[in-house]
Amino acid sequence: MSLALYLVAPGALDSSGPGDVVVLDGPEGRHAATVRRTGVGEQLRLADGRGRVVTGVVESVGRAELTLRVESVLDEPVPSPRFVLVQALAKGDRDDQAIEAATELGVDEVVPWQAGRSIVQWRGERGEKAWRKWDAVLVAATKQSRRARRPDLSPVVTTAALAARIATAGAAYVLHEDADVPLASLDVPADGDVLLVVGPEGGISPEELEAFRDAGAHVVRLGDTVLRSSSAGPAALAVLSAAARWR
């Protein structure tokens, strides 16, 4: 079984090397010491969410913190290409399920999209609360999947802003059930941002499709079945990862 992984603040491990002592405190320290009941002598990993991972042995455990003697340090390179999931806001927990699975599958950035047919609206305090919930989902999924890098979470975008982002990307694929071109038939760029756009329950409007095509996006399908908004993005990420990463 893989070692438990805890996230620390970016930069907290910058000066850590083999033989150094690192303190894990705050919510993560309490979870390790109190909830997980981590004991002296156990091995675990700390990650800063930006690619640095420290592996070490627990030397002491307090009520809400523990100290770790560093055994090794790994710096994971920035992925190339970067996979970006543009997930339309959806009702219920479907968008939460989508970004959780996408994190487990290695997505590098998540972009919430306020699509024209999205039932859910992110506005004001409610929108800020929803954004924080997505961020918490990404953090939990990063730890569960033992990732060194957590996905970035961008602010919610409009259709116009998304079209502008597509125009500057290395490639952009819009998933649509009526498309003729299979995603698996296309080559994945070797670098740059690769965007996957998933629409809401009501689908992507013709006007949105036209705007995305004009910006340079490919409109593609995954297979012969229609997937929910919660599963389409992760399935597409698996296709791209098989072509570009899982070799």
RALIN-V103928 format. One record per backbone hydrogen bond with DSSP energy under -0.5 kcal/mol. CO is the residue of the C=O (numbers start at 1). NH is the residue of the N-H. E is the energy in kcal/mol with one decimal. If there is no record, write none. Layout:
# RALIN-V103928
co | nh | e
CO | NH | E
CO | NH | E
This chain:
# RALIN-V103928
co | nh | e
4 | 45 | -2.5
6 | 47 | -2.5
9 | 12 | -2.3
11 | 14 | -1.2
13 | 16 | -1.3
17 | 20 | -2.3
20 | 70 | -3.1
22 | 24 | -0.5
22 | 68 | -2.9
23 | 25 | -0.7
24 | 66 | -1.8
25 | 29 | -1.5
26 | 30 | -2.5
27 | 31 | -2.2
28 | 32 | -2.4
29 | 33 | -2.7
30 | 34 | -3.0
30 | 35 | -1.1
31 | 36 | -3.2
32 | 38 | -2.7
39 | 42 | -1.9
42 | 58 | -2.9
44 | 56 | -2.2
45 | 6 | -2.1
46 | 54 | -3.1
47 | 8 | -2.7
49 | 150 | -1.7
51 | 76 | -3.3
52 | 48 | -1.8
53 | 74 | -2.9
54 | 46 | -2.7
55 | 71 | -3.2
55 | 72 | -1.9
56 | 44 | -1.9
57 | 69 | -3.0
58 | 41 | -2.7
60 | 67 | -2.3
65 | 62 | -3.5
66 | 24 | -2.9
67 | 59 | -2.5
67 | 60 | -1.0
68 | 22 | -2.8
68 | 70 | -0.7
69 | 57 | -2.0
70 | 19 | -3.0
72 | 55 | -2.4
74 | 53 | -2.9
74 | 76 | -0.6
82 | 84 | -0.6
82 | 194 | -3.3
83 | 85 | -0.5
83 | 108 | -2.4
83 | 109 | -1.4
84 | 86 | -0.7
84 | 196 | -2.7
85 | 87 | -0.8
85 | 111 | -3.0
86 | 88 | -0.6
86 | 198 | -2.8
87 | 113 | -2.3
91 | 94 | -1.3
93 | 97 | -2.6
94 | 98 | -2.0
95 | 99 | -2.4
96 | 100 | -2.0
97 | 101 | -2.2
98 | 102 | -2.3
99 | 103 | -1.8
100 | 104 | -1.8
101 | 105 | -1.5
102 | 107 | -2.4
103 | 106 | -1.5
108 | 152 | -2.3
109 | 85 | -2.6
110 | 112 | -0.5
110 | 154 | -2.5
111 | 87 | -1.9
112 | 114 | -0.5
112 | 157 | -2.7
113 | 89 | -2.3
113 | 115 | -1.6
115 | 118 | -1.3
121 | 123 | -1.0
123 | 126 | -0.8
123 | 127 | -1.6
124 | 128 | -1.9
125 | 129 | -2.4
126 | 130 | -2.3
127 | 131 | -2.4
128 | 132 | -2.2
129 | 133 | -1.8
130 | 134 | -2.2
131 | 135 | -2.3
132 | 136 | -2.2
133 | 137 | -2.1
134 | 138 | -2.2
135 | 139 | -2.1
136 | 140 | -2.5
137 | 141 | -2.4
138 | 142 | -2.1
139 | 143 | -2.0
140 | 144 | -2.4
141 | 145 | -2.2
142 | 147 | -2.5
143 | 146 | -1.2
148 | 49 | -0.6
148 | 51 | -1.7
152 | 110 | -2.7
152 | 154 | -0.5
154 | 112 | -0.5
157 | 114 | -2.7
158 | 162 | -2.2
159 | 163 | -2.4
160 | 164 | -1.7
161 | 165 | -1.9
162 | 166 | -2.6
163 | 167 | -1.8
164 | 168 | -0.6
165 | 168 | -0.9
165 | 169 | -0.5
166 | 169 | -1.2
171 | 195 | -2.7
172 | 218 | -3.0
173 | 175 | -0.6
173 | 197 | -2.8
174 | 220 | -2.7
176 | 179 | -1.6
180 | 182 | -0.5
181 | 221 | -2.2
182 | 185 | -1.4
183 | 186 | -1.7
192 | 81 | -0.5
192 | 82 | -2.2
193 | 170 | -1.6
193 | 171 | -1.6
193 | 195 | -0.6
194 | 84 | -2.9
195 | 173 | -2.9
196 | 86 | -3.4
196 | 198 | -0.6
197 | 175 | -2.3
198 | 88 | -1.9
200 | 203 | -1.7
205 | 209 | -2.5
206 | 210 | -2.3
207 | 211 | -2.1
208 | 212 | -2.4
209 | 213 | -2.6
210 | 214 | -2.6
211 | 215 | -1.2
212 | 217 | -2.5
213 | 216 | -1.6
218 | 174 | -3.3
218 | 220 | -0.6
219 | 181 | -0.5
220 | 176 | -2.9
221 | 183 | -2.9
225 | 227 | -0.6
228 | 231 | -1.0
228 | 232 | -2.1
229 | 233 | -0.5
231 | 235 | -2.1
232 | 236 | -2.3
233 | 237 | -2.5
234 | 238 | -1.9
235 | 239 | -1.6
236 | 240 | -2.3
237 | 241 | -2.9
238 | 242 | -2.2
239 | 243 | -1.3
240 | 244 | -2.4
241 | 245 | -2.9
241 | 246 | -3.5
245 | 247 | -2.1
